[in-house]
Amino acid sequence: PGVCEMNSSIMARLHHRDLRGMLECLGEIYAHHDLDTFGRCILALVLRVVPASYGAYNEFNVRRNQGTHVLDPANVSLGPADHAWEVLLREQPLIHHYQRTRDGTARKLSDFMTRRRYHESGLYRELFCRVGVEHQIAFYLPERPPNSVAISLIRDRLDFTEPERLVLNLLRPHLFSAYRNVELIHQLRDECLATAQAFEATQRGLIILDARGKVQFASARARQWLSAYFPTPGRPASILPEPLGRWLARSQLPSAHADRPPTAPRPFVAGRGGSRLIIRELADSRFGRRMLLMDERAELSPQPLQRLGLNPRQA
């Protein structure tokens, strides 16, 4: 109850501009879908809501022993990376607190040491005094093994306030949700790309239609064949060529003999030069979608065989 009362009193002191800034920030957080630039984008948004001299986004994969570190502004340097990491692991109370408690909520340096003790510490003398780190606040995203993500903000003059700490804690779960969304989108993109590449290797074309008959997806080979067999300048990519549309409409008509079992729809065949394009429909009733599978075949003619000495009947 005491914590709730304290948070309520702090919330009451949040200015309208703080709440508006948070809402604007949330919209941009969830709109970002690129995993490679996620750290830089999120750090810039956090700095917009809680201004600081600079900020750091740190992502570490324990399993691979690899990390990603983003600074804003990017020209800030803490010296040799190995030495900086060694000092941080040895002296940084924010890291020690998280390792001991797994509490990733926002914590300040001033929560753990006075200014005098801080200035006497190896953390300040060996590292932070070089870039004017007088105050720091940091928080971790909820545990996401094997990845650990921390965001820290640095100031060279005034310490961070309690309302600012609350703003970061309110943003924290949304940052984690956005991070998970970007991870899943990145994974789905990779899987879709691998599937598309594997399908193209089969020398077939694929078109996926939604319930209204609009093209949701067309493989590269399918797009190439549609242009070659149905040249229609200005046709939108989401609309099938007219002959294909009529064929699909007819295949949807109910059978005149309800007592007979349904038969497989006849394939659509289009000719061009010495080749034929054969299109078959594969229904996907789970989502109301329709899929078209495309094959190209060379037309067989007796003339080449006749040139080998066969008569017309034999050819």
C-alpha positions in Angstrom: 0.0 0.0 0.0 2.8 2.4 0.8 4.4 1.9 -2.7 1.0 2.4 -4.3 0.4 5.6 -2.4 3.9 6.9 -3.4 3.4 6.0 -7.1 0.0 7.7 -7.0 1.4 10.9 -5.6 4.2 10.9 -8.2 1.7 10.2 -10.9 -0.2 13.2 -9.8 2.9 15.4 -10.2 3.5 14.2 -13.8 3.0 17.1 -16.1 0.6 17.0 -19.1 3.6 17.3 -21.4 5.1 14.1 -19.8 2.0 12.1 -20.5 1.6 13.4 -24.0 5.3 12.6 -24.7 4.8 9.1 -23.4 1.8 8.5 -25.6 3.6 9.8 -28.7 6.6 7.7 -27.8 4.4 4.5 -27.5 3.0 5.0 -31.0 6.5 5.2 -32.5 7.8 2.3 -30.3 5.2 -0.1 -31.7 5.5 1.2 -35.2 9.2 0.2 -35.5 9.7 -3.3 -37.1 13.4 -3.5 -37.9 15.4 -5.6 -35.4 18.8 -4.3 -36.7 17.9 -0.6 -35.8 15.7 -1.3 -32.8 18.3 -0.3 -30.2 19.1 3.0 -31.8 15.5 3.9 -32.4 14.3 3.0 -28.9 17.2 4.8 -27.3 16.4 8.0 -29.2 12.7 7.8 -28.2 13.6 7.3 -24.5 16.0 10.3 -24.6 13.1 12.3 -26.1 10.9 11.6 -23.1 13.6 11.7 -20.4 16.3 14.1 -21.7 20.0 13.3 -20.8 23.5 14.1 -21.9 23.7 10.8 -23.6 22.3 7.3 -23.4 23.3 3.7 -24.0 21.5 0.6 -25.2 23.2 -2.6 -24.3 22.1 -6.1 -25.5 24.1 -9.1 -24.5 23.6 -12.7 -25.6 24.9 -15.0 -22.8 24.8 -18.1 -25.0 26.8 -16.6 -27.8 28.9 -14.3 -25.6 28.1 -11.5 -28.0 26.8 -8.0 -27.4 25.4 -5.0 -29.1 26.1 -1.6 -27.8 24.5 1.7 -29.1 25.4 5.1 -27.8 23.5 8.4 -28.4 25.3 10.6 -29.4 27.5 8.0 -31.1 30.8 9.9 -30.6 30.9 9.3 -26.9 33.8 7.0 -25.8 34.6 5.4 -22.5 38.1 4.3 -23.6 39.2 0.8 -24.5 36.2 -1.5 -24.5 37.8 -4.4 -22.6 38.9 -2.1 -19.8 35.6 -0.3 -19.6 33.7 -3.6 -19.3 36.1 -4.8 -16.6 35.6 -1.7 -14.5 31.8 -1.8 -15.0 31.6 -5.5 -13.9 33.8 -4.8 -10.8 32.4 -1.4 -9.7 29.0 -0.7 -11.1 26.3 -0.9 -8.4 23.4 -0.9 -10.9 24.8 -4.1 -12.5 25.4 -5.7 -9.1 21.9 -4.9 -8.0 20.3 -6.5 -11.1 22.5 -9.6 -10.9 21.6 -10.1 -7.3 17.8 -9.3 -7.4 16.8 -9.6 -11.1 14.8 -6.4 -10.5 15.0 -4.6 -13.7 13.1 -1.4 -12.7 14.8 1.9 -13.0 17.6 2.6 -10.5 19.9 5.5 -10.0 23.5 5.7 -8.9 22.4 7.9 -6.1 20.2 5.0 -4.7 23.4 3.2 -3.8 26.1 5.8 -3.0 26.6 9.4 -2.0 28.3 11.9 -4.3 31.4 11.8 -2.2 31.7 8.0 -2.2 30.9 8.0 -5.9 33.8 10.4 -6.6 36.1 8.3 -4.6 35.2 5.0 -6.3 37.2 3.3 -9.0 34.1 3.5 -11.3 34.4 7.3 -11.3 38.2 7.7 -11.2 39.0 5.1 -13.8 36.0 5.5 -16.2 33.2 7.9 -15.7 35.1 11.1 -14.9 36.5 11.0 -18.5 33.1 11.8 -20.0 31.5 13.7 -17.2 29.2 11.0 -15.8 27.8 12.6 -12.6 24.4 10.9 -12.6 23.0 7.7 -14.1 19.7 5.9 -14.2 19.3 2.5 -15.8 16.7 -0.2 -16.3 16.5 -3.7 -17.8 13.9 -5.2 -20.0 12.2 -8.2 -18.5 14.4 -11.3 -18.6 14.5 -12.8 -22.1 17.0 -15.6 -22.0 19.6 -15.8 -23.6 19.3 -12.0 -24.3 19.7 -9.3 -21.6 18.8 -5.8 -22.6 19.7 -2.7 -20.5 19.1 1.0 -21.2 21.0 3.7 -19.2 20.8 7.5 -19.3 23.7 9.8 -18.2 23.7 13.4 -17.0 26.6 15.7 -16.1 24.7 18.0 -13.8 21.3 17.4 -12.3 20.2 14.0 -11.0 17.1 12.3 -12.4 13.8 12.9 -10.6 11.3 10.5 -9.2 8.7 11.4 -11.9 11.3 10.7 -14.5 12.0 7.3 -12.9 8.2 6.6 -13.0 8.1 7.5 -16.7 10.8 5.0 -17.5 9.2 2.3 -15.4 5.9 2.9 -17.2 7.6 2.7 -20.6 9.6 -0.5 -19.6 6.9 -3.2 -20.3 6.0 -1.5 -23.6 9.6 -1.5 -24.7 9.8 -5.2 -23.9 6.6 -5.9 -25.8 7.9 -4.0 -28.8 11.2 -5.9 -28.6 9.3 -9.2 -28.7 7.2 -8.0 -31.6 10.2 -7.0 -33.6 11.9 -10.4 -32.8 8.8 -12.3 -34.1 8.5 -10.1 -37.2 12.2 -10.6 -38.0 11.8 -14.4 -37.5 8.7 -14.5 -39.7 10.4 -12.5 -42.5 13.4 -14.9 -42.4 11.0 -18.0 -42.6 8.9 -16.4 -45.4 12.1 -15.6 -47.4 13.4 -19.1 -47.0 10.1 -20.6 -48.0 9.8 -18.4 -51.1 13.4 -19.2 -52.1 12.7 -23.0 -51.7 9.5 -22.7 -53.7 11.1 -20.8 -56.5 13.6 -23.7 -56.8 10.8 -26.0 -57.7 10.2 -24.2 -61.0 6.6 -23.6 -60.1 4.6 -20.4 -59.5 2.3 -19.7 -56.5 -0.5 -17.2 -56.1 -2.4 -16.7 -52.8 -5.8 -15.0 -52.9 -7.9 -13.6 -50.0 -11.6 -14.3 -49.5 -12.5 -11.5 -52.0 -10.2 -12.9 -54.7 -7.5 -10.2 -54.3 -3.9 -11.3 -54.7 -2.2 -11.4 -51.3 1.0 -13.0 -52.5 2.6 -13.9 -55.9 5.9 -15.6 -56.2 8.4 -14.1 -58.6 7.9 -16.8 -61.2 4.1 -16.4 -61.0 4.4 -12.7 -61.6 6.7 -13.3 -64.6 4.3 -15.8 -66.1 1.2 -13.6 -65.6 3.0 -10.8 -67.5 4.1 -13.1 -70.3 0.8 -15.0 -70.8 -1.7 -12.1 -70.0 0.0 -8.9 -71.1 -2.4 -6.2 -69.7 -0.7 -2.8 -69.3 -1.8 -1.0 -66.1 -3.3 -4.0 -64.4 -2.9 -3.6 -60.6 -0.8 -6.3 -59.0 -3.6 -7.2 -56.6 -6.0 -8.0 -59.5 -5.9 -11.3 -61.5 -6.0 -11.1 -65.3 -9.7 -11.2 -66.5 -9.6 -14.7 -68.1 -8.3 -16.1 -64.8 -10.9 -14.2 -62.8 -13.7 -15.6 -65.0 -12.3 -19.2 -64.6 -12.2 -18.8 -60.8 -15.8 -17.4 -60.7 -17.1 -20.4 -62.7 -15.3 -22.9 -60.4 -17.1 -21.4 -57.4 -20.6 -22.0 -58.9 -22.6 -24.8 -57.1 -22.9 -28.1 -59.0 -26.2 -28.7 -60.8 -26.3 -32.3 -59.5 -26.3 -32.0 -55.7 -26.5 -35.7 -55.3 -23.1 -36.3 -57.1 -19.8 -36.0 -55.2 -17.8 -32.8 -56.0 -15.2 -33.2 -58.7 -11.8 -31.5 -58.9 -12.0 -28.3 -60.8 -10.4 -28.5 -64.3 -7.1 -26.6 -64.6 -6.9 -23.4 -66.6 -4.6 -23.7 -69.6 -3.2 -20.8 -71.5 -0.9 -21.1 -74.6 1.9 -18.9 -75.8 4.3 -19.8 -78.6 5.4 -23.3 -78.0 4.5 -23.4 -74.3 1.5 -23.9 -72.1 0.7 -22.4 -68.7 -1.3 -24.8 -66.5 -3.0 -23.3 -63.4 -4.6 -25.4 -60.7 -6.6 -24.3 -57.7 -5.8 -25.5 -54.2 -8.4 -24.5 -51.6 -7.4 -23.4 -48.1 -10.7 -23.6 -46.3 -9.2 -22.7 -42.9 -8.8 -19.0 -43.7 -11.1 -18.7 -46.7 -8.1 -18.3 -49.0 -7.5 -19.8 -52.4 -4.2 -20.8 -53.8 -3.2 -21.2 -57.5 -0.3 -23.5 -58.4 1.3 -22.8 -61.8 3.4 -24.9 -64.1 4.8 -24.2 -67.6 5.0 -27.0 -70.1 6.6 -27.1 -73.5 4.1 -28.0 -76.3 4.9 -31.3 -78.0 4.8 -31.3 -81.8 5.3 -34.1 -84.3 7.4 -32.0 -86.7 10.8 -32.4 -85.0 10.2 -36.2 -85.0 9.3 -36.3 -88.6 12.6 -34.6 -89.4 14.3 -37.6 -87.9 12.6 -39.9 -90.5 9.3 -40.9 -88.9 6.1 -40.6 -90.9 3.2 -38.4 -89.5 1.4 -41.3 -88.0 4.5 -42.6 -86.2 5.4 -39.1 -85.0 
